[in-house]
Amino acid sequence: MATAIVTSKGQVTIPKLVRDGLGVETGDRVEFVELERGVYTVVAATRDVRDLKGMIPKPARPVSVEDMNKAIRRHAVR
């Protein structure tokens, strides 16, 4: 099990084994995600938003802004 010590400034050094497992390097970001009270997971936040391009296929036909607004109104929580 990898451990780290919290400094007086609230900083920790992520152990090399954990950095390697997360695939993070100097300057990369990590997120602390609360799973339940007092339990967190550390997630690498190294992906650029541009990496998401192409993940969702284009619709078969263009969707108008009016159609999008209608869909939003239909699914709005009241």
PDB file as gemmi writes it, atoms N, CA and C in Angstrom:
CRYST1    1.000    1.000    1.000  90.00  90.00  90.00 P 1                      
ATOM      1  N   MET A   1       0.853  -1.178   0.000  1.00  0.00           N  
ATOM      2  CA  MET A   1       0.000   0.000   0.000  1.00  0.00           C  
ATOM      3  C   MET A   1       0.894   1.235   0.000  1.00  0.00           C  
ATOM      4  N   ALA A   2       0.556   2.198  -0.862  1.00  0.00           N  
ATOM      5  CA  ALA A   2       1.313   3.441  -0.934  1.00  0.00           C  
ATOM      6  C   ALA A   2       0.726   4.435   0.060  1.00  0.00           C  
ATOM      7  N   THR A   3       1.600   5.152   0.773  1.00  0.00           N  
ATOM      8  CA  THR A   3       1.154   6.163   1.719  1.00  0.00           C  
ATOM      9  C   THR A   3       1.903   7.463   1.478  1.00  0.00           C  
ATOM     10  N   ALA A   4       1.360   8.546   1.998  1.00  0.00           N  
ATOM     11  CA  ALA A   4       1.999   9.853   1.893  1.00  0.00           C  
ATOM     12  C   ALA A   4       1.737  10.609   3.180  1.00  0.00           C  
ATOM     13  N   ILE A   5       2.560  11.612   3.443  1.00  0.00           N  
ATOM     14  CA  ILE A   5       2.426  12.440   4.643  1.00  0.00           C  
ATOM     15  C   ILE A   5       1.930  13.813   4.226  1.00  0.00           C  
ATOM     16  N   VAL A   6       0.986  14.348   4.968  1.00  0.00           N  
ATOM     17  CA  VAL A   6       0.448  15.687   4.712  1.00  0.00           C  
ATOM     18  C   VAL A   6       1.354  16.697   5.397  1.00  0.00           C  
ATOM     19  N   THR A   7       1.816  17.708   4.636  1.00  0.00           N  
ATOM     20  CA  THR A   7       2.667  18.748   5.200  1.00  0.00           C  
ATOM     21  C   THR A   7       1.812  19.771   5.939  1.00  0.00           C  
ATOM     22  N   SER A   8       2.472  20.710   6.610  1.00  0.00           N  
ATOM     23  CA  SER A   8       1.752  21.761   7.331  1.00  0.00           C  
ATOM     24  C   SER A   8       0.948  22.654   6.379  1.00  0.00           C  
ATOM     25  N   LYS A   9       1.300  22.654   5.087  1.00  0.00           N  
ATOM     26  CA  LYS A   9       0.573  23.425   4.079  1.00  0.00           C  
ATOM     27  C   LYS A   9      -0.544  22.604   3.430  1.00  0.00           C  
ATOM     28  N   GLY A  10      -0.745  21.374   3.901  1.00  0.00           N  
ATOM     29  CA  GLY A  10      -1.788  20.524   3.335  1.00  0.00           C  
ATOM     30  C   GLY A  10      -1.380  19.835   2.051  1.00  0.00           C  
ATOM     31  N   GLN A  11      -0.097  19.802   1.767  1.00  0.00           N  
ATOM     32  CA  GLN A  11       0.395  19.193   0.531  1.00  0.00           C  
ATOM     33  C   GLN A  11       0.838  17.762   0.774  1.00  0.00           C  
ATOM     34  N   VAL A  12       0.717  16.950  -0.278  1.00  0.00           N  
ATOM     35  CA  VAL A  12       1.228  15.583  -0.225  1.00  0.00           C  
ATOM     36  C   VAL A  12       2.018  15.316  -1.495  1.00  0.00           C  
ATOM     37  N   THR A  13       2.983  14.442  -1.404  1.00  0.00           N  
ATOM     38  CA  THR A  13       3.701  13.965  -2.571  1.00  0.00           C  
ATOM     39  C   THR A  13       3.083  12.631  -2.942  1.00  0.00           C  
ATOM     40  N   ILE A  14       2.574  12.552  -4.176  1.00  0.00           N  
ATOM     41  CA  ILE A  14       1.958  11.301  -4.615  1.00  0.00           C  
ATOM     42  C   ILE A  14       3.081  10.294  -4.870  1.00  0.00           C  
ATOM     43  N   PRO A  15       3.021   9.139  -4.220  1.00  0.00           N  
ATOM     44  CA  PRO A  15       4.081   8.147  -4.412  1.00  0.00           C  
ATOM     45  C   PRO A  15       4.233   7.745  -5.880  1.00  0.00           C  
ATOM     46  N   LYS A  16       5.462   7.430  -6.285  1.00  0.00           N  
ATOM     47  CA  LYS A  16       5.763   7.089  -7.676  1.00  0.00           C  
ATOM     48  C   LYS A  16       4.887   5.961  -8.187  1.00  0.00           C  
ATOM     49  N   LEU A  17       4.671   4.950  -7.390  1.00  0.00           N  
ATOM     50  CA  LEU A  17       3.830   3.826  -7.798  1.00  0.00           C  
ATOM     51  C   LEU A  17       2.431   4.303  -8.183  1.00  0.00           C  
ATOM     52  N   VAL A  18       1.882   5.235  -7.416  1.00  0.00           N  
ATOM     53  CA  VAL A  18       0.544   5.773  -7.685  1.00  0.00           C  
ATOM     54  C   VAL A  18       0.575   6.674  -8.918  1.00  0.00           C  
ATOM     55  N   ARG A  19       1.594   7.546  -9.028  1.00  0.00           N  
ATOM     56  CA  ARG A  19       1.728   8.412 -10.216  1.00  0.00           C  
ATOM     57  C   ARG A  19       1.797   7.577 -11.478  1.00  0.00           C  
ATOM     58  N   ASP A  20       2.589   6.522 -11.438  1.00  0.00           N  
ATOM     59  CA  ASP A  20       2.716   5.638 -12.604  1.00  0.00           C  
ATOM     60  C   ASP A  20       1.378   4.980 -12.922  1.00  0.00           C  
ATOM     61  N   GLY A  21       0.666   4.536 -11.899  1.00  0.00           N  
ATOM     62  CA  GLY A  21      -0.630   3.897 -12.105  1.00  0.00           C  
ATOM     63  C   GLY A  21      -1.661   4.841 -12.692  1.00  0.00           C  
ATOM     64  N   LEU A  22      -1.600   6.106 -12.289  1.00  0.00           N  
ATOM     65  CA  LEU A  22      -2.526   7.114 -12.804  1.00  0.00           C  
ATOM     66  C   LEU A  22      -2.085   7.656 -14.157  1.00  0.00           C  
ATOM     67  N   GLY A  23      -0.813   7.463 -14.472  1.00  0.00           N  
ATOM     68  CA  GLY A  23      -0.278   7.998 -15.717  1.00  0.00           C  
ATOM     69  C   GLY A  23      -0.102   9.498 -15.673  1.00  0.00           C  
ATOM     70  N   VAL A  24       0.200  10.033 -14.477  1.00  0.00           N  
ATOM     71  CA  VAL A  24       0.383  11.482 -14.348  1.00  0.00           C  
ATOM     72  C   VAL A  24       1.861  11.827 -14.233  1.00  0.00           C  
ATOM     73  N   GLU A  25       2.159  13.022 -14.712  1.00  0.00           N  
ATOM     74  CA  GLU A  25       3.533  13.528 -14.676  1.00  0.00           C  
ATOM     75  C   GLU A  25       3.506  14.941 -14.103  1.00  0.00           C  
ATOM     76  N   THR A  26       4.677  15.521 -13.963  1.00  0.00           N  
ATOM     77  CA  THR A  26       4.799  16.888 -13.455  1.00  0.00           C  
ATOM     78  C   THR A  26       3.899  17.825 -14.246  1.00  0.00           C  
ATOM     79  N   GLY A  27       3.106  18.617 -13.526  1.00  0.00           N  
ATOM     80  CA  GLY A  27       2.223  19.588 -14.159  1.00  0.00           C  
ATOM     81  C   GLY A  27       0.829  19.072 -14.470  1.00  0.00           C  
ATOM     82  N   ASP A  28       0.621  17.757 -14.399  1.00  0.00           N  
ATOM     83  CA  ASP A  28      -0.707  17.199 -14.649  1.00  0.00           C  
ATOM     84  C   ASP A  28      -1.620  17.472 -13.462  1.00  0.00           C  
ATOM     85  N   ARG A  29      -2.909  17.383 -13.701  1.00  0.00           N  
ATOM     86  CA  ARG A  29      -3.897  17.605 -12.654  1.00  0.00           C  
ATOM     87  C   ARG A  29      -4.480  16.273 -12.200  1.00  0.00           C  
ATOM     88  N   VAL A  30      -4.869  16.240 -10.931  1.00  0.00           N  
ATOM     89  CA  VAL A  30      -5.614  15.102 -10.399  1.00  0.00           C  
ATOM     90  C   VAL A  30      -6.851  15.645  -9.706  1.00  0.00           C  
ATOM     91  N   GLU A  31      -7.908  14.850  -9.697  1.00  0.00           N  
ATOM     92  CA  GLU A  31      -9.135  15.246  -9.030  1.00  0.00           C  
ATOM     93  C   GLU A  31      -9.377  14.296  -7.866  1.00  0.00           C  
ATOM     94  N   PHE A  32      -9.900  14.848  -6.779  1.00  0.00           N  
ATOM     95  CA  PHE A  32     -10.277  14.050  -5.615  1.00  0.00           C  
ATOM     96  C   PHE A  32     -11.791  13.948  -5.638  1.00  0.00           C  
ATOM     97  N   VAL A  33     -12.299  12.762  -5.868  1.00  0.00           N  
ATOM     98  CA  VAL A  33     -13.738  12.544  -6.006  1.00  0.00           C  
ATOM     99  C   VAL A  33     -14.247  11.824  -4.757  1.00  0.00           C  
ATOM    100  N   GLU A  34     -15.217  12.447  -4.079  1.00  0.00           N  
ATOM    101  CA  GLU A  34     -15.772  11.846  -2.870  1.00  0.00           C  
ATOM    102  C   GLU A  34     -16.741  10.732  -3.255  1.00  0.00           C  
ATOM    103  N   LEU A  35     -16.442   9.521  -2.805  1.00  0.00           N  
ATOM    104  CA  LEU A  35     -17.299   8.369  -3.060  1.00  0.00           C  
ATOM    105  C   LEU A  35     -18.373   8.261  -1.987  1.00  0.00           C  
ATOM    106  N   GLU A  36     -17.995   8.536  -0.766  1.00  0.00           N  
ATOM    107  CA  GLU A  36     -18.905   8.605   0.373  1.00  0.00           C  
ATOM    108  C   GLU A  36     -18.191   9.415   1.433  1.00  0.00           C  
ATOM    109  N   ARG A  37     -18.885   9.753   2.494  1.00  0.00           N  
ATOM    110  CA  ARG A  37     -18.283  10.609   3.517  1.00  0.00           C  
ATOM    111  C   ARG A  37     -16.963  10.005   4.011  1.00  0.00           C  
ATOM    112  N   GLY A  38     -15.876  10.757   3.828  1.00  0.00           N  
ATOM    113  CA  GLY A  38     -14.568  10.326   4.300  1.00  0.00           C  
ATOM    114  C   GLY A  38     -13.827   9.367   3.381  1.00  0.00           C  
ATOM    115  N   VAL A  39     -14.425   9.030   2.234  1.00  0.00           N  
ATOM    116  CA  VAL A  39     -13.779   8.111   1.283  1.00  0.00           C  
ATOM    117  C   VAL A  39     -13.676   8.814  -0.069  1.00  0.00           C  
ATOM    118  N   TYR A  40     -12.455   8.959  -0.538  1.00  0.00           N  
ATOM    119  CA  TYR A  40     -12.195   9.641  -1.801  1.00  0.00           C  
ATOM    120  C   TYR A  40     -11.412   8.733  -2.733  1.00  0.00           C  
ATOM    121  N   THR A  41     -11.522   9.017  -4.013  1.00  0.00           N  
ATOM    122  CA  THR A  41     -10.684   8.370  -5.007  1.00  0.00           C  
ATOM    123  C   THR A  41      -9.934   9.471  -5.743  1.00  0.00           C  
ATOM    124  N   VAL A  42      -8.749   9.151  -6.214  1.00  0.00           N  
ATOM    125  CA  VAL A  42      -7.941  10.114  -6.957  1.00  0.00           C  
ATOM    126  C   VAL A  42      -8.018   9.730  -8.429  1.00  0.00           C  
ATOM    127  N   VAL A  43      -8.374  10.711  -9.271  1.00  0.00           N  
ATOM    128  CA  VAL A  43      -8.561  10.459 -10.690  1.00  0.00           C  
ATOM    129  C   VAL A  43      -7.654  11.393 -11.476  1.00  0.00           C  
ATOM    130  N   ALA A  44      -6.944  10.844 -12.454  1.00  0.00           N  
ATOM    131  CA  ALA A  44      -6.121  11.683 -13.317  1.00  0.00           C  
ATOM    132  C   ALA A  44      -7.027  12.556 -14.168  1.00  0.00           C  
ATOM    133  N   ALA A  45      -6.761  13.842 -14.192  1.00  0.00           N  
ATOM    134  CA  ALA A  45      -7.552  14.786 -14.996  1.00  0.00           C  
ATOM    135  C   ALA A  45      -6.653  15.357 -16.078  1.00  0.00           C  
ATOM    136  N   THR A  46      -6.023  14.471 -16.819  1.00  0.00           N  
ATOM    137  CA  THR A  46      -5.014  14.893 -17.786  1.00  0.00           C  
ATOM    138  C   THR A  46      -5.547  15.011 -19.205  1.00  0.00           C  
ATOM    139  N   ARG A  47      -6.769  14.566 -19.436  1.00  0.00           N  
ATOM    140  CA  ARG A  47      -7.296  14.627 -20.790  1.00  0.00           C  
ATOM    141  C   ARG A  47      -7.749  16.036 -21.129  1.00  0.00           C  
ATOM    142  N   ASP A  48      -7.442  16.454 -22.324  1.00  0.00           N  
ATOM    143  CA  ASP A  48      -7.871  17.743 -22.840  1.00  0.00           C  
ATOM    144  C   ASP A  48      -9.286  17.569 -23.391  1.00  0.00           C  
ATOM    145  N   VAL A  49     -10.112  18.574 -23.235  1.00  0.00           N  
ATOM    146  CA  VAL A  49     -11.491  18.492 -23.717  1.00  0.00           C  
ATOM    147  C   VAL A  49     -11.530  18.188 -25.212  1.00  0.00           C  
ATOM    148  N   ARG A  50     -10.504  18.593 -25.950  1.00  0.00           N  
ATOM    149  CA  ARG A  50     -10.464  18.326 -27.394  1.00  0.00           C  
ATOM    150  C   ARG A  50     -10.331  16.839 -27.694  1.00  0.00           C  
ATOM    151  N   ASP A  51      -9.880  16.045 -26.702  1.00  0.00           N  
ATOM    152  CA  ASP A  51      -9.789  14.596 -26.889  1.00  0.00           C  
ATOM    153  C   ASP A  51     -11.174  13.961 -27.038  1.00  0.00           C  
ATOM    154  N   LEU A  52     -12.211  14.661 -26.622  1.00  0.00           N  
ATOM    155  CA  LEU A  52     -13.571  14.130 -26.683  1.00  0.00           C  
ATOM    156  C   LEU A  52     -14.165  14.216 -28.084  1.00  0.00           C  
ATOM    157  N   LYS A  53     -13.552  15.006 -28.945  1.00  0.00           N  
ATOM    158  CA  LYS A  53     -14.076  15.194 -30.301  1.00  0.00           C  
ATOM    159  C   LYS A  53     -14.198  13.851 -31.003  1.00  0.00           C  
ATOM    160  N   GLY A  54     -15.361  13.627 -31.594  1.00  0.00           N  
ATOM    161  CA  GLY A  54     -15.588  12.409 -32.352  1.00  0.00           C  
ATOM    162  C   GLY A  54     -16.137  11.249 -31.541  1.00  0.00           C  
ATOM    163  N   MET A  55     -16.255  11.400 -30.227  1.00  0.00           N  
ATOM    164  CA  MET A  55     -16.761  10.303 -29.394  1.00  0.00           C  
ATOM    165  C   MET A  55     -18.249  10.067 -29.625  1.00  0.00           C  
ATOM    166  N   ILE A  56     -18.981  11.129 -29.914  1.00  0.00           N  
ATOM    167  CA  ILE A  56     -20.414  11.016 -30.170  1.00  0.00           C  
ATOM    168  C   ILE A  56     -20.626  11.257 -31.663  1.00  0.00           C  
ATOM    169  N   PRO A  57     -21.257  10.293 -32.340  1.00  0.00           N  
ATOM    170  CA  PRO A  57     -21.440  10.462 -33.788  1.00  0.00           C  
ATOM    171  C   PRO A  57     -22.375  11.621 -34.114  1.00  0.00           C  
ATOM    172  N   LYS A  58     -22.198  12.186 -35.294  1.00  0.00           N  
ATOM    173  CA  LYS A  58     -23.079  13.262 -35.744  1.00  0.00           C  
ATOM    174  C   LYS A  58     -24.461  12.675 -36.011  1.00  0.00           C  
ATOM    175  N   PRO A  59     -25.514  13.461 -35.789  1.00  0.00           N  
ATOM    176  CA  PRO A  59     -26.861  12.968 -36.075  1.00  0.00           C  
ATOM    177  C   PRO A  59     -27.046  12.747 -37.581  1.00  0.00           C  
ATOM    178  N   ALA A  60     -27.981  11.862 -37.929  1.00  0.00           N  
ATOM    179  CA  ALA A  60     -28.242  11.558 -39.338  1.00  0.00           C  
ATOM    180  C   ALA A  60     -28.677  12.806 -40.101  1.00  0.00           C  
ATOM    181  N   ARG A  61     -29.416  13.683 -39.411  1.00  0.00           N  
ATOM    182  CA  ARG A  61     -29.827  14.944 -40.033  1.00  0.00           C  
ATOM    183  C   ARG A  61     -29.529  16.074 -39.059  1.00  0.00           C  
ATOM    184  N   PRO A  62     -29.288  17.259 -39.572  1.00  0.00           N  
ATOM    185  CA  PRO A  62     -29.026  18.391 -38.675  1.00  0.00           C  
ATOM    186  C   PRO A  62     -30.206  18.649 -37.744  1.00  0.00           C  
ATOM    187  N   VAL A  63     -29.907  19.104 -36.551  1.00  0.00           N  
ATOM    188  CA  VAL A  63     -30.940  19.419 -35.570  1.00  0.00           C  
ATOM    189  C   VAL A  63     -30.969  20.931 -35.409  1.00  0.00           C  
ATOM    190  N   SER A  64     -32.158  21.490 -35.540  1.00  0.00           N  
ATOM    191  CA  SER A  64     -32.278  22.951 -35.430  1.00  0.00           C  
ATOM    192  C   SER A  64     -32.281  23.359 -33.954  1.00  0.00           C  
ATOM    193  N   VAL A  65     -31.997  24.609 -33.720  1.00  0.00           N  
ATOM    194  CA  VAL A  65     -32.033  25.152 -32.368  1.00  0.00           C  
ATOM    195  C   VAL A  65     -33.447  25.038 -31.819  1.00  0.00           C  
ATOM    196  N   GLU A  66     -34.443  25.262 -32.679  1.00  0.00           N  
ATOM    197  CA  GLU A  66     -35.845  25.142 -32.251  1.00  0.00           C  
ATOM    198  C   GLU A  66     -36.141  23.715 -31.766  1.00  0.00           C  
ATOM    199  N   ASP A  67     -35.672  22.708 -32.507  1.00  0.00           N  
ATOM    200  CA  ASP A  67     -35.879  21.313 -32.093  1.00  0.00           C  
ATOM    201  C   ASP A  67     -35.173  21.017 -30.771  1.00  0.00           C  
ATOM    202  N   MET A  68     -33.975  21.584 -30.599  1.00  0.00           N  
ATOM    203  CA  MET A  68     -33.251  21.379 -29.343  1.00  0.00           C  
ATOM    204  C   MET A  68     -34.026  21.997 -28.178  1.00  0.00           C  
ATOM    205  N   ASN A  69     -34.534  23.200 -28.381  1.00  0.00           N  
ATOM    206  CA  ASN A  69     -35.312  23.863 -27.325  1.00  0.00           C  
ATOM    207  C   ASN A  69     -36.568  23.079 -26.982  1.00  0.00           C  
ATOM    208  N   LYS A  70     -37.240  22.519 -27.996  1.00  0.00           N  
ATOM    209  CA  LYS A  70     -38.433  21.697 -27.746  1.00  0.00           C  
ATOM    210  C   LYS A  70     -38.066  20.475 -26.901  1.00  0.00           C  
ATOM    211  N   ALA A  71     -36.959  19.830 -27.231  1.00  0.00           N  
ATOM    212  CA  ALA A  71     -36.521  18.651 -26.478  1.00  0.00           C  
ATOM    213  C   ALA A  71     -36.197  19.022 -25.035  1.00  0.00           C  
ATOM    214  N   ILE A  72     -35.573  20.171 -24.843  1.00  0.00           N  
ATOM    215  CA  ILE A  72     -35.245  20.628 -23.486  1.00  0.00           C  
ATOM    216  C   ILE A  72     -36.523  20.870 -22.690  1.00  0.00           C  
ATOM    217  N   ARG A  73     -37.510  21.514 -23.314  1.00  0.00           N  
ATOM    218  CA  ARG A  73     -38.787  21.770 -22.627  1.00  0.00           C  
ATOM    219  C   ARG A  73     -39.496  20.471 -22.269  1.00  0.00           C  
ATOM    220  N   ARG A  74     -39.463  19.496 -23.174  1.00  0.00           N  
ATOM    221  CA  ARG A  74     -40.127  18.202 -22.907  1.00  0.00           C  
ATOM    222  C   ARG A  74     -39.498  17.482 -21.719  1.00  0.00           C  
ATOM    223  N   HIS A  75     -38.196  17.621 -21.545  1.00  0.00           N  
ATOM    224  CA  HIS A  75     -37.484  16.877 -20.515  1.00  0.00           C  
ATOM    225  C   HIS A  75     -37.146  17.716 -19.270  1.00  0.00           C  
ATOM    226  N   ALA A  76     -37.629  18.940 -19.239  1.00  0.00           N  
ATOM    227  CA  ALA A  76     -37.338  19.822 -18.098  1.00  0.00           C  
ATOM    228  C   ALA A  76     -37.978  19.276 -16.834  1.00  0.00           C  
ATOM    229  N   VAL A  77     -37.251  19.373 -15.746  1.00  0.00           N  
ATOM    230  CA  VAL A  77     -37.769  18.958 -14.442  1.00  0.00           C  
ATOM    231  C   VAL A  77     -38.604  20.098 -13.876  1.00  0.00           C  
ATOM    232  N   ARG A  78     -39.775  19.779 -13.454  1.00  0.00           N  
ATOM    233  CA  ARG A  78     -40.666  20.828 -12.917  1.00  0.00           C  
ATOM    234  C   ARG A  78     -40.886  20.636 -11.459  1.00  0.00           C  
TER     235      ARG A  78                                                      
END                                                                             
